[in-house]
Every structure is written in structure tokens, then in C-alpha cells.
Amino acid sequence: DMKGGKGGLPAPAPALETYVVTTRGNDGNEVVLRTLVGEFVEQSANHGRKVYKKSYDGSGEPVDVYLYFWDKRDGPSLEGWWFGNQLGGSQVWSHCNSSSMTPPSTGWRIPWDGGV
């Protein structure tokens, strides 16, 4: 006997967004590329954008890799999208100076302070 409610099943949770990282080859740093390439699943939000975490594909050692946006609170050179081992951490592999709402497909620097 359901009193006061609409009854029925709860609404399903919305599907989490995924973001797939690929490379076009000849990008240089093979070890970093192996770390970054793969499927990322939405985890949370930061600075008004979604945060994604890499799904472990079962190969090699599992490494925590996050794809996230950082705003200009620490200076304009640090604003943009980042690949790092934690949200806002000091170990980062790549940076793209873009304030787009979703991760950009071009303009990434590896290492983060190197050339595009």
C-alpha cells in the first residue's frame, strides 16, 4: 500500500557521458600517449565543466588519469583542459589552453608546457 507517493519504479539514473581519446599518430611521446588514449567516463564536475576518469582496459598497470577543466584562478597560462593523475594535481601529462565546455580535439601540448 503506497500512501502519499506516485508509486512505481524510481526513474533510471541518467547515463554517464563518455569521452574517447585517440591520437593521429606521429605525436611523439609514446609512453604518455599510451597513458592518455582510451575511454574516459564522466565522474563529477569542476570549475563548471565535467570531469572524466579513464576506464581501465585491463592492459598494463592501472594508472589514474583524469581529464578536467581548470579556470584562470591560478593565472591565464593554467586555464584550460588538463590530463593529470588527480583533479588539480601536480602530475600532469598534457594541457590544452581552451575554455570550451567540452574537451577540445586539437591543440594539446605534450608535455603540458611544450609545443602543440
C-alpha positions as CSV (number, residue, x, y, z in Angstrom):
1,D,0.0,0.0,0.0
2,M,1.7,3.2,-1.2
3,K,0.4,6.3,0.5
4,G,1.4,9.8,-0.4
5,G,3.6,8.9,-3.4
6,K,3.2,8.3,-7.0
7,G,4.3,4.7,-6.7
8,G,6.1,2.8,-9.4
9,L,9.7,2.3,-10.0
10,P,12.3,5.1,-9.5
11,A,13.5,6.9,-12.6
12,P,16.7,5.4,-14.0
13,A,19.8,7.4,-13.4
14,P,20.9,9.4,-16.4
15,A,23.7,7.7,-18.4
16,L,27.2,9.0,-17.7
17,E,28.9,10.7,-20.6
18,T,32.0,9.1,-22.1
19,Y,34.8,10.7,-23.9
20,V,37.2,8.7,-26.1
21,V,40.8,9.9,-26.5
22,T,42.6,9.0,-29.7
23,T,45.8,10.0,-31.5
24,R,46.5,10.6,-35.1
25,G,50.0,9.1,-34.8
26,N,53.4,10.7,-35.1
27,D,52.7,12.7,-31.9
28,G,56.0,11.9,-30.3
29,N,55.8,10.7,-26.7
30,E,54.6,7.1,-26.9
31,V,54.5,6.4,-23.2
32,V,52.4,9.4,-22.5
33,L,50.1,8.6,-25.4
34,R,49.5,5.1,-24.1
35,T,48.6,6.6,-20.8
36,L,46.1,9.1,-22.3
37,V,44.5,7.2,-25.1
38,G,41.3,5.3,-24.2
39,E,37.8,5.8,-22.9
40,F,37.0,8.3,-20.2
41,V,33.8,8.2,-18.1
42,E,32.2,11.2,-16.5
43,Q,32.9,11.3,-12.8
44,S,32.0,14.7,-11.4
45,A,32.3,18.4,-12.2
46,N,35.0,21.1,-11.6
47,H,35.0,24.8,-12.5
48,G,31.8,24.5,-14.4
49,R,32.8,21.6,-16.7
50,K,32.6,17.8,-16.5
51,V,35.4,15.7,-15.1
52,Y,36.2,12.4,-16.8
53,K,38.3,9.5,-15.4
54,K,40.0,6.9,-17.7
55,S,38.4,3.4,-17.7
56,Y,41.0,0.7,-17.0
57,D,41.1,-1.6,-20.1
58,G,43.0,-4.4,-18.4
59,S,46.3,-3.9,-20.1
60,G,49.4,-2.9,-18.2
61,E,49.4,-1.3,-14.8
62,P,46.3,0.7,-13.9
63,V,47.0,4.4,-13.8
64,D,44.6,7.0,-12.6
65,V,44.1,9.5,-15.4
66,Y,41.7,12.4,-15.2
67,L,40.6,14.8,-17.9
68,Y,39.4,18.0,-16.4
69,F,39.0,21.8,-16.8
70,W,40.8,24.4,-14.7
71,D,39.7,28.0,-14.7
72,K,42.0,31.1,-14.6
73,R,42.1,31.4,-10.8
74,D,45.8,30.4,-10.8
75,G,46.6,32.6,-13.9
76,P,45.7,32.6,-17.5
77,S,48.5,30.2,-18.5
78,L,47.0,27.5,-16.3
79,E,43.4,27.9,-17.6
80,G,42.2,25.1,-19.9
81,W,41.8,21.3,-20.1
82,W,44.2,19.0,-18.4
83,F,45.2,15.3,-18.3
84,G,46.5,14.6,-14.8
85,N,46.7,11.8,-12.1
86,Q,44.2,13.7,-9.9
87,L,42.0,16.8,-10.1
88,G,44.2,19.9,-9.9
89,G,47.3,17.8,-9.0
90,S,50.9,18.5,-9.9
91,Q,51.5,15.4,-12.0
92,V,50.0,16.3,-15.4
93,W,50.7,14.9,-18.9
94,S,49.0,17.3,-21.2
95,H,47.3,20.7,-21.4
96,C,45.1,22.5,-23.9
97,N,44.6,26.2,-23.4
98,S,40.9,26.2,-24.2
99,S,37.8,27.3,-22.2
100,S,35.4,25.2,-24.3
101,M,32.6,23.5,-22.5
102,T,33.8,20.1,-23.7
103,P,37.4,18.8,-24.1
104,P,38.8,20.0,-27.4
105,S,40.0,17.6,-30.1
106,T,43.1,19.6,-31.1
107,G,45.7,22.0,-29.5
108,W,47.0,19.7,-26.8
109,R,50.6,20.1,-25.5
110,I,52.7,17.0,-24.5
111,P,54.4,17.7,-22.2
112,W,52.0,20.2,-20.8
113,D,54.4,23.1,-21.2
114,G,55.8,22.0,-24.6
115,G,54.7,22.8,-28.1
116,V,51.3,21.9,-29.7
